Amino acid sequence: MNPIFLFNLASRQLQHLTARQAVISGNIANANTPGYRARDVAPFKDVLDRTVLAMAATKPGHLEIDGVAARPARAKATGGWDVVHSGNSVSIEEQLMKSGEVSREQALNGGVVKAFNRMLSLSVKAGQ
């Protein structure tokens, strides 16, 4: 039996959020490094929009939905809010706002997974 797509999607989003949090942490760590340019990871929505689902026949009588292999998130330089005299474009306030976004998205992801798991558990119990 194949894993349920929602759990796979939630896992991929958590991997993406982990990569984004690491980039944000790196930006904060380099806040005083001359010439450092703030970086960020593309939003998960954009990554998901580029993902194409295709049908693949594993056996003549069976069809399986299989997505394009996930590519690791890549950090790209962002413009940042301000560039200081030293050429550093990290704004601590902006990075903290982004960190808060990641935290909220992780909490939402966890809530959806818990609710879906509870629904599956109840449907299995009702079927017994």
Secondary structure in CASP SS format (residue, H / E / C, confidence):
PFRMAT SS
TARGET T0000
AUTHOR 0000-0000-0000
METHOD secondary structure of the structure
MODEL  1
M C 1.00
N C 1.00
P C 1.00
I C 1.00
F H 1.00
L H 1.00
F H 1.00
N H 1.00
L H 1.00
A H 1.00
S H 1.00
R H 1.00
Q H 1.00
L H 1.00
Q H 1.00
H H 1.00
L H 1.00
T H 1.00
A H 1.00
R H 1.00
Q H 1.00
A H 1.00
V H 1.00
I H 1.00
S H 1.00
G H 1.00
N H 1.00
I H 1.00
A H 1.00
N C 1.00
A C 1.00
N C 1.00
T C 1.00
P C 1.00
G C 1.00
Y C 1.00
R C 1.00
A C 1.00
R E 1.00
D E 1.00
V E 1.00
A C 1.00
P C 1.00
F H 1.00
K H 1.00
D H 1.00
V H 1.00
L H 1.00
D H 1.00
R H 1.00
T C 1.00
V C 1.00
L E 1.00
A E 1.00
M E 1.00
A E 1.00
A E 1.00
T E 1.00
K E 1.00
P C 1.00
G C 1.00
H E 1.00
L E 1.00
E E 1.00
I E 1.00
D E 1.00
G E 1.00
V C 1.00
A C 1.00
A C 1.00
R C 1.00
P C 1.00
A C 1.00
R C 1.00
A E 1.00
K E 1.00
A E 1.00
T C 1.00
G C 1.00
G C 1.00
W C 1.00
D C 1.00
V C 1.00
V C 1.00
H C 1.00
S C 1.00
G C 1.00
N C 1.00
S C 1.00
V C 1.00
S C 1.00
I H 1.00
E H 1.00
E H 1.00
Q H 1.00
L H 1.00
M H 1.00
K H 1.00
S H 1.00
G H 1.00
E H 1.00
V H 1.00
S H 1.00
R H 1.00
E H 1.00
Q H 1.00
A H 1.00
L H 1.00
N H 1.00
G H 1.00
G H 1.00
V H 1.00
V H 1.00
K H 1.00
A H 1.00
F H 1.00
N H 1.00
R H 1.00
M H 1.00
L H 1.00
S H 1.00
L H 1.00
S H 1.00
V H 1.00
K H 1.00
A H 1.00
G C 1.00
Q C 1.00
END
